Amino acid sequence: MKIGYLQKTSLIEYPGKVCGIVFTQGCNFRCPYCHNPELVDPALFGECLPMDDILSFLAKRRGKLDAVTITGGEPTIHEGLPGFIRRIKELGYLVKIDTNGSNPGVLRQIIADGLADFIAMDIKSPLARYPEVTGAACDVQRVESSIRAVMRSNVAYEFRTTIASRLLSPDDILEIGRMIRGASRYVLQKFVPSKHLDQAYLKAEPFSEEEIEDLLDRLTELVGHVSVR
């Protein structure tokens, strides 16, 4: 496991729980609006944190933290992910996995082995636009397979999309809604200019409040619960 950063406490990352956040280093996508460029661009990588140091910290925080979120970067590109999760769960923690869904085999293994208590899967765009939006060669059938695996599991989950108007239109968002029709939860994440893999996105315009409200109304016909974050 290549761990780039540890956030010791979060009150918002795992729904209803106090959690620590482990950020893995490296990603197979190059989404231009990514706000963790130091975990995606190898030129920006820092020194990795030893896994044993992370586990030692978590052992000391038992009773104060409820859960651990593993995010990135993209956690599922790391061969040691299942073993790392097992060690976290042996400490008594709930585990949330954030993923882009590009590795359905790993995701299915984690689900089958009972290693995830919550899965948050980013859906970047309609499938046909994935190579353009992610900036990477992408087998969209693998993303589609991950969507099915998550929806068929007994694990709590949410799908989420960063609504960057420079890349996605309202029609794109609705197409995603149709892709995940029947999903229990879909989150629209507002695009907030901060730091990005492509610094041109510092000047990108967010969706208007009127556009977001219209999308919420229309998406409620497709998925169980829709929210904005």
Summary of the structure (lengths in Angstrom):
residues: 229
radius of gyration: 17.1
end to end distance: 29.3
largest distance: 48.0
contacts: 742
relative contact order: 0.14
helix: 37%
strand: 25%
